[in-house]
Amino acid sequence: MSGRVVAVAAAVLTLLAGVPGPARADPAPPALTWGECADDLPDVPPDPGVRCARLRLPVDWARPYGPTFDLAVARRAARTPQERMGTLVFGPGGPGDSGVERIRRGDRFSDELLDRFDLVSFDPRTVARSAAPVCTPDPTRRRPPVPLTSQADFDAAVAYNRALWDRCRPTSPVFDHADTLSTVHDLEALRRALGEPRLTFHGSSYGTLLGQQYAERYPDRVRAVVLEGVFDHGLGVRPFVRSQAAALQDAFDEFVSWCDRSTECVLHGRDVRAVWAGVLTRADHGEYAPRTAFDVTAVALGALAGPRWPQLAATVRDMDAGVPPAEPKLPIAVAAFCADWPAPVRDYDDYAGLVRAARAAAPDVRYGAGLLAVQTCLGWPSPVRNPPHRLRVHTRTPLLLLNARHDPRTGYAWATDVARQLGRHGRLVTYEGWGHGSYLRTDCTIAVVDRYLVDVALPARGARCPAG
């Protein structure tokens, strides 16, 4: 048999077996040229300790020598150069958060990490300064309500989404290549451009998916990976919706308990659940039009992420008095999220089943953010580029997971599920408190993360930090 035939046969067998063939070497990333950051944050003056750069990368990593785009990067230099240990890369959440802005604000890490690491982050594909699309809705189409109430609403939502994406797509070269697996390759290129032999990484919320999938794809290049506010990418659509609703209900229950025991709550002495139910009923009757019952729920979702219990109590009191809720601000980087997470909802009956599942899990708050996520991705072209799957991570250093017990966005059940998937390659630390994001909550949570990132020291199994 000729050498060419043997090679072809081997390639066919590789494909049939579902085993990836030899990896093609990525092109060497260009050097980062650091300069002044644009003065584009009104409340953040330029800081000489922060520099910005652009890293030119392939639009499609399957075509590494094809079209390119510029990834916006920022670096805050270690404050104590003689103690500098290397570079810590921050993975922003959302999807849609700007890592460049986090670095420029300098409010995300402890003094020890600010002293000992160069802190680097970036705007992921389609976010802010990294080929963000200009997405203007079609003025001839009405934005469908949340939740949808009929097959006509469902059809209108699909048509609205597709029309919006058709308007977004031509304005960004990476709109069809914004999935987290593509960003994993961007992160690896950034590591190489920074000259770091292995990656030290802290991912927050949706940024934890980037950390998980980087560790899965490049296990030998991991020094330390922190996952704070853990996103679970192994869920189907129904458990995703149900678990997000349950997490919001749990956080709402904690708020009610606080109101019952604290005179600081302006609803103290009243039946908080009854007041809340009355507000939702008013929304159902159109008394807050154009705001809806989902917009009422979004008030809780935003305030409980803090948590900002006194503010939520005051807002509920005001809504009970007839003041409409504010328009919710729940942006999602559509091109990233919908490429990572399919919404295989065939029709309104399927969708209505998800609404019922959410309400069963969350009788007070009804919906949770999962329902908005489903509606955002209805009609997305199939298949998605980065479909959900159970993790297969085999790193030398276990990943460190940190999650609040009462997190309304990345619920504690997600963290425990991801920890189970990681097995001995992960270590979960529980913050016994509230809100979305736990690192800077207490001395305990700061110490756990800092000792891991600085010394690669793992806490004991089952470690917990008390609420602060």
C-alpha positions as CSV (number, residue, x, y, z in Angstrom):
1,M,0.0,0.0,0.0
2,S,1.4,3.4,-0.9
3,G,2.3,6.0,1.7
4,R,-0.4,8.3,0.4
5,V,-3.1,5.6,0.7
6,V,-2.0,4.7,4.2
7,A,-2.2,8.3,5.2
8,V,-5.7,8.7,3.7
9,A,-6.9,5.4,5.4
10,A,-5.5,6.6,8.7
11,A,-7.3,9.9,8.4
12,V,-10.6,8.1,7.6
13,L,-10.2,5.8,10.6
14,T,-9.5,8.8,12.8
15,L,-12.7,10.5,11.8
16,L,-14.7,7.4,12.2
17,A,-13.3,6.9,15.7
18,G,-14.2,10.4,16.7
19,V,-10.6,11.1,17.7
20,P,-9.0,14.4,16.6
21,G,-6.2,14.2,14.2
22,P,-2.8,15.8,14.6
23,A,-3.3,19.4,15.7
24,R,-2.2,22.1,13.3
25,A,0.3,24.4,14.8
26,D,-1.2,27.8,15.6
27,P,0.6,30.8,14.0
28,A,2.9,32.6,16.3
29,P,1.0,35.6,17.8
30,P,2.4,39.0,17.0
31,A,4.1,40.8,19.9
32,L,2.0,43.0,22.1
33,T,3.0,46.7,21.7
34,W,1.8,48.5,24.8
35,G,0.7,52.1,24.7
36,E,-1.6,54.6,26.3
37,C,-5.3,53.5,26.7
38,A,-8.0,55.5,25.1
39,D,-9.6,58.0,27.4
40,D,-13.0,56.5,26.9
41,L,-14.3,55.9,30.4
42,P,-15.8,59.1,31.8
43,D,-15.4,58.2,35.5
44,V,-11.9,56.6,35.1
45,P,-9.0,59.0,34.4
46,P,-5.9,57.7,32.6
47,D,-3.6,55.7,34.9
48,P,0.1,55.6,33.9
49,G,0.3,52.1,35.5
50,V,-2.2,50.7,32.9
51,R,-1.3,50.2,29.3
52,C,-3.3,48.9,26.4
53,A,-2.6,46.9,23.3
54,R,-4.3,45.1,20.4
55,L,-3.5,41.5,19.6
56,R,-4.2,40.5,16.0
57,L,-5.8,37.1,15.8
58,P,-7.6,34.9,13.3
59,V,-11.3,35.4,12.9
60,D,-11.7,31.6,12.5
61,W,-9.1,29.4,14.2
62,A,-9.8,26.7,11.7
63,R,-8.3,29.1,9.1
64,P,-5.3,30.4,11.2
65,Y,-3.9,32.3,8.2
66,G,-7.2,33.7,7.0
67,P,-8.9,37.0,7.9
68,T,-8.0,38.6,11.2
69,F,-9.4,41.0,13.9
70,D,-7.9,42.9,16.8
71,L,-8.5,41.7,20.4
72,A,-8.4,44.7,22.8
73,V,-6.1,44.0,25.8
74,A,-5.2,45.9,28.9
75,R,-2.4,45.4,31.5
76,R,-2.0,46.9,35.0
77,A,1.6,46.5,36.0
78,A,2.5,44.9,39.4
79,R,2.8,47.6,42.0
80,T,5.9,46.0,43.6
81,P,8.2,45.0,40.7
82,Q,10.7,43.3,43.0
83,E,8.0,40.9,44.2
84,R,6.4,40.3,40.8
85,M,5.5,36.7,40.1
86,G,4.2,36.9,36.6
87,T,0.9,37.7,34.9
88,L,-2.6,36.9,36.1
89,V,-5.2,37.0,33.3
90,F,-8.8,37.9,34.2
91,G,-11.7,36.3,32.3
92,P,-14.7,38.7,32.3
93,G,-18.3,37.5,32.7
94,G,-21.6,38.4,31.0
95,P,-21.1,37.3,28.3
96,G,-20.6,40.9,27.4
97,D,-18.5,42.3,30.2
98,S,-15.4,44.3,29.3
99,G,-12.1,43.0,30.8
100,V,-10.3,46.1,29.6
101,E,-12.6,48.3,31.7
102,R,-12.1,46.0,34.7
103,I,-8.3,46.4,34.5
104,R,-8.5,50.1,34.1
105,R,-10.8,50.5,37.1
106,G,-8.4,48.3,39.2
107,D,-11.2,47.3,41.6
108,R,-11.3,43.6,41.1
109,F,-8.3,42.2,43.1
110,S,-6.7,42.3,46.5
111,D,-3.7,44.4,47.4
112,E,-1.5,41.3,47.4
113,L,-2.4,40.4,43.8
114,L,-2.1,44.0,42.7
115,D,1.4,44.1,44.2
116,R,2.6,40.7,42.9
117,F,1.1,40.2,39.4
118,D,0.7,42.1,36.2
119,L,-3.1,42.0,35.8
120,V,-4.2,41.5,32.2
121,S,-7.6,41.2,30.7
122,F,-9.3,41.7,27.3
123,D,-12.6,42.4,25.7
124,P,-13.8,39.1,24.3
125,R,-15.0,38.7,20.7
126,T,-18.0,41.0,19.9
127,V,-17.6,42.9,23.2
128,A,-16.8,46.6,23.4
129,R,-13.4,47.2,21.7
130,S,-13.1,43.8,20.1
131,A,-15.1,43.9,16.9
132,A,-18.3,44.7,18.7
133,P,-21.3,44.6,16.2
134,V,-23.6,47.5,15.7
135,C,-27.0,45.8,16.4
136,T,-29.9,48.1,15.6
137,P,-33.3,46.4,15.8
138,D,-35.5,46.5,12.7
139,P,-37.9,49.4,13.4
140,T,-40.7,47.7,11.5
141,R,-40.7,44.8,14.1
142,R,-42.1,45.0,17.6
143,R,-39.9,43.5,20.3
144,P,-41.7,40.4,21.6
145,P,-42.7,40.4,25.3
146,V,-41.1,38.2,28.0
147,P,-42.6,35.8,28.6
148,L,-44.2,34.9,25.3
149,T,-47.9,34.2,25.5
150,S,-48.9,32.5,22.2
151,Q,-47.6,30.8,19.1
152,A,-47.9,34.1,17.3
153,D,-45.6,35.7,19.9
154,F,-43.2,32.7,19.5
155,D,-43.1,33.1,15.7
156,A,-42.6,36.9,16.1
157,A,-39.7,36.3,18.5
158,V,-37.9,34.0,16.0
159,A,-38.5,36.5,13.2
160,Y,-37.3,39.4,15.4
161,N,-34.1,37.6,16.5
162,R,-33.2,36.5,12.9
163,A,-33.8,40.0,11.6
164,L,-31.6,41.5,14.4
165,W,-28.8,39.0,13.7
166,D,-28.9,39.8,10.0
167,R,-28.4,43.4,10.9
168,C,-25.6,42.6,13.3
169,R,-23.6,40.2,11.2
170,P,-22.2,42.5,8.6
171,T,-20.9,44.9,11.2
172,S,-18.5,42.5,13.0
173,P,-16.1,40.0,11.3
174,V,-16.3,37.7,14.3
175,F,-20.1,37.6,14.8
176,D,-20.2,34.0,13.6
177,H,-17.0,33.1,15.5
178,A,-17.7,34.4,19.0
179,D,-18.1,31.1,20.8
180,T,-16.1,30.3,23.9
181,L,-14.0,27.7,22.2
182,S,-12.8,30.4,19.8
183,T,-12.0,32.6,22.8
184,V,-10.1,29.6,24.3
185,H,-7.7,29.8,21.4
186,D,-7.6,33.6,21.8
187,L,-6.6,33.1,25.4
188,E,-3.9,30.7,24.5
189,A,-2.5,33.1,21.9
190,L,-2.6,35.8,24.6
191,R,-0.6,33.6,27.0
192,R,2.0,33.1,24.4
193,A,2.2,36.7,23.4
194,L,2.7,37.6,27.1
195,G,5.6,35.2,27.3
196,E,4.0,33.2,30.2
197,P,5.1,29.5,30.2
198,R,1.8,28.5,31.9
199,L,-1.5,30.3,32.5
200,T,-2.6,31.9,35.8
201,F,-6.2,32.7,35.4
202,H,-9.2,34.1,37.3
203,G,-12.6,33.7,35.6
204,S,-15.8,35.4,36.9
205,S,-19.3,34.2,36.1
206,Y,-19.5,33.5,32.4
207,G,-15.7,33.8,32.3
208,T,-15.6,30.6,34.3
209,L,-16.7,28.7,31.2
210,L,-13.6,30.1,29.5
211,G,-11.4,28.8,32.3
212,Q,-13.1,25.4,32.3
213,Q,-12.7,24.9,28.5
214,Y,-9.1,26.3,28.5
215,A,-8.2,23.7,31.1
216,E,-9.9,21.0,29.1
217,R,-8.2,22.0,25.8
218,Y,-4.7,22.9,27.2
219,P,-4.3,21.0,30.5
220,D,-0.5,21.1,30.4
221,R,-0.4,24.8,30.1
222,V,-2.4,25.5,33.3
223,R,-0.6,26.9,36.3
224,A,-3.7,27.9,38.4
225,V,-7.3,28.6,37.4
226,V,-9.9,30.2,39.7
227,L,-13.6,29.8,38.8
228,E,-15.7,32.4,40.7
229,G,-19.4,32.2,40.4
230,V,-19.5,29.0,38.4
231,F,-21.3,28.6,35.1
232,D,-22.5,25.0,34.3
233,H,-22.2,24.3,30.6
234,G,-23.3,20.7,31.0
235,L,-27.1,21.4,31.3
236,G,-29.9,20.9,28.8
237,V,-32.4,23.6,28.2
238,R,-35.0,22.5,30.7
239,P,-32.6,22.0,33.7
240,F,-30.9,25.2,32.8
241,V,-34.1,27.2,33.0
242,R,-35.3,25.4,36.1
243,S,-32.0,25.7,38.0
244,Q,-31.7,29.5,37.2
245,A,-35.2,30.0,38.5
246,A,-34.5,28.0,41.6
247,A,-31.4,30.0,42.3
248,L,-33.3,33.3,42.1
249,Q,-36.1,31.8,44.4
250,D,-33.5,30.8,46.9
251,A,-32.0,34.3,46.9
252,F,-35.5,35.8,47.2
253,D,-36.2,33.6,50.2
254,E,-33.1,34.9,51.9
255,F,-34.3,38.5,51.2
256,V,-37.7,37.7,52.8
257,S,-36.0,36.2,55.9
258,W,-33.9,39.4,56.2
259,C,-37.0,41.6,56.0
260,D,-38.8,39.5,58.6
261,R,-36.0,40.0,61.1
262,S,-34.5,43.4,60.3
263,T,-36.0,46.8,61.0
264,E,-33.8,48.2,58.3
265,C,-36.2,46.7,55.8
266,V,-39.0,49.2,54.9
267,L,-41.4,46.2,54.5
268,H,-40.6,44.9,58.0
269,G,-43.8,43.8,59.8
270,R,-45.6,43.2,56.5
271,D,-46.2,40.0,54.6
272,V,-43.4,40.5,52.1
273,R,-44.4,37.6,49.9
274,A,-48.0,38.9,49.7
275,V,-46.8,42.4,48.9
276,W,-44.6,41.0,46.1
277,A,-47.4,38.8,44.8
278,G,-49.6,41.8,44.6
279,V,-47.0,43.7,42.6
280,L,-46.8,40.8,40.1
281,T,-50.6,40.8,39.8
282,R,-50.6,44.5,39.0
283,A,-48.1,43.8,36.3
284,D,-50.2,41.0,34.9
285,H,-53.1,43.5,34.7
286,G,-51.0,45.9,32.8
287,E,-50.9,48.6,35.5
288,Y,-47.1,49.2,34.8
289,A,-47.4,49.1,31.0
290,P,-45.2,48.9,29.1
291,R,-43.3,47.1,31.9
292,T,-44.3,43.5,32.5
293,A,-44.2,40.9,35.3
294,F,-40.8,39.8,33.9
295,D,-39.5,43.3,34.4
296,V,-40.6,43.1,38.0
297,T,-38.7,39.9,38.4
298,A,-35.7,41.6,36.8
299,V,-35.7,44.1,39.6
300,A,-35.1,41.2,42.0
301,L,-32.5,39.6,39.8
302,G,-30.5,42.8,39.8
303,A,-30.8,43.7,43.4
304,L,-30.2,40.2,44.8
305,A,-26.9,39.9,42.9
306,G,-25.5,42.6,45.2
307,P,-27.2,41.8,47.4
308,R,-28.9,45.1,47.9
309,W,-31.7,44.1,50.2
310,P,-32.6,47.6,51.5
311,Q,-32.8,48.9,47.9
312,L,-35.0,46.0,46.8
313,A,-37.3,46.5,49.7
314,A,-37.7,50.2,48.9
315,T,-38.4,49.4,45.2
316,V,-41.0,46.7,46.1
317,R,-42.7,49.3,48.4
318,D,-42.7,51.8,45.6
319,M,-44.1,49.3,43.1
320,D,-46.8,48.4,45.6
321,A,-47.7,52.1,45.6
322,G,-48.0,52.1,41.8
323,V,-44.6,53.2,40.7
324,P,-43.6,51.1,37.6
325,P,-40.3,49.2,37.6
326,A,-37.4,50.6,35.7
327,E,-36.6,49.1,32.3
328,P,-34.4,46.1,33.0
329,K,-30.7,46.2,31.9
330,L,-29.8,42.5,31.2
331,P,-27.5,42.7,28.2
332,I,-26.2,39.5,26.7
333,A,-23.5,39.2,24.0
334,V,-25.8,37.3,21.7
335,A,-23.1,36.0,19.3
336,A,-21.1,34.5,22.2
337,F,-24.0,33.1,24.3
338,C,-26.1,31.6,21.5
339,A,-23.0,30.0,19.9
340,D,-22.4,28.2,23.3
341,W,-25.8,27.3,24.3
342,P,-28.6,26.0,22.0
343,A,-32.3,26.8,22.5
344,P,-33.9,23.8,20.8
345,V,-37.4,25.0,21.5
346,R,-39.6,23.9,18.5
347,D,-42.8,25.9,19.2
348,Y,-44.9,27.8,21.7
349,D,-45.9,24.5,23.5
350,D,-42.3,23.7,24.1
351,Y,-41.7,27.2,25.3
352,A,-44.7,27.2,27.6
353,G,-43.4,24.0,29.2
354,L,-40.2,25.9,30.1
355,V,-42.3,28.7,31.7
356,R,-44.2,26.1,33.7
357,A,-40.9,24.5,34.8
358,A,-39.5,27.8,35.9
359,R,-42.7,28.7,37.9
360,A,-42.7,25.3,39.6
361,A,-39.1,25.9,40.8
362,A,-39.7,29.5,41.7
363,P,-43.3,30.1,42.9
364,D,-42.6,33.6,44.1
365,V,-40.3,35.0,41.4
366,R,-41.6,32.9,38.5
367,Y,-38.9,33.2,35.8
368,G,-35.2,33.6,36.5
369,A,-32.7,34.7,33.9
370,G,-32.8,31.4,32.1
371,L,-36.1,32.2,30.4
372,L,-34.6,35.4,28.9
373,A,-31.6,33.4,27.7
374,V,-33.9,31.0,25.9
375,Q,-35.9,33.7,24.2
376,T,-32.7,35.6,23.2
377,C,-31.5,32.6,21.2
378,L,-34.7,31.4,19.7
379,G,-34.1,30.8,16.0
380,W,-30.3,30.6,16.2
381,P,-28.9,28.6,13.3
382,S,-28.2,25.0,14.2
383,P,-25.9,23.4,15.2
384,V,-24.2,25.7,17.7
385,R,-20.4,25.9,17.5
386,N,-19.8,25.0,21.1
387,P,-22.6,22.7,22.4
388,P,-22.9,21.9,26.1
389,H,-21.1,18.8,27.3
390,R,-19.8,17.3,30.5
391,L,-16.2,18.4,31.4
392,R,-13.2,16.3,30.8
393,V,-10.4,18.2,32.6
394,H,-7.1,16.5,33.6
395,T,-4.8,19.2,34.9
396,R,-1.9,18.7,37.2
397,T,-3.2,21.5,39.5
398,P,-6.9,21.2,40.4
399,L,-9.1,24.1,39.5
400,L,-10.3,26.2,42.4
401,L,-14.1,26.9,42.4
402,L,-15.6,29.6,44.6
403,N,-19.4,30.1,44.9
404,A,-21.8,31.8,47.2
405,R,-24.4,29.5,48.8
406,H,-27.2,32.0,47.8
407,D,-26.2,33.3,44.3
408,P,-29.2,34.3,42.2
409,R,-27.3,34.1,38.9
410,T,-24.8,31.2,39.1
411,G,-26.6,29.1,41.6
412,Y,-24.8,26.9,44.1
413,A,-26.1,23.8,42.4
414,W,-24.1,24.8,39.3
415,A,-20.9,24.9,41.3
416,T,-21.5,21.6,43.0
417,D,-22.3,20.0,39.6
418,V,-19.2,21.4,37.9
419,A,-17.1,20.2,40.9
420,R,-18.5,16.7,40.4
421,Q,-17.6,16.8,36.8
422,L,-14.0,17.9,37.6
423,G,-13.6,15.2,40.4
424,R,-10.1,15.3,41.7
425,H,-9.2,18.0,39.2
426,G,-11.3,20.6,41.0
427,R,-11.8,21.9,44.6
428,L,-14.9,23.8,45.6
429,V,-14.9,26.4,48.4
430,T,-18.3,27.5,49.6
431,Y,-19.0,31.1,50.7
432,E,-21.9,30.8,53.1
433,G,-23.3,34.1,52.1
434,W,-25.3,35.9,49.4
435,G,-24.9,37.6,46.0
436,H,-23.2,37.1,42.7
437,G,-19.4,37.0,43.0
438,S,-17.6,36.0,46.3
439,Y,-13.9,36.8,46.0
440,L,-13.8,40.2,47.7
441,R,-16.5,39.5,50.2
442,T,-14.5,38.5,53.3
443,D,-10.9,38.1,54.5
444,C,-11.5,34.3,54.2
445,T,-12.6,34.3,50.5
446,I,-9.7,36.7,49.7
447,A,-7.2,34.5,51.5
448,V,-8.4,31.3,49.8
449,V,-8.0,32.7,46.3
450,D,-4.8,34.6,47.0
451,R,-3.0,31.6,48.5
452,Y,-4.0,29.5,45.6
453,L,-3.0,32.0,42.9
454,V,0.3,33.0,44.7
455,D,1.4,29.7,46.2
456,V,-0.8,27.2,44.3
457,A,-1.9,26.1,47.7
458,L,-5.3,24.3,47.7
459,P,-7.7,24.6,50.6
460,A,-9.0,21.5,52.4
461,R,-11.8,19.6,50.7
462,G,-15.2,20.9,51.8
463,A,-13.7,24.3,52.8
464,R,-16.1,27.0,53.7
465,C,-16.0,30.7,54.4
466,P,-18.6,32.2,56.7
467,A,-20.9,34.9,55.5
468,G,-19.5,38.4,55.9
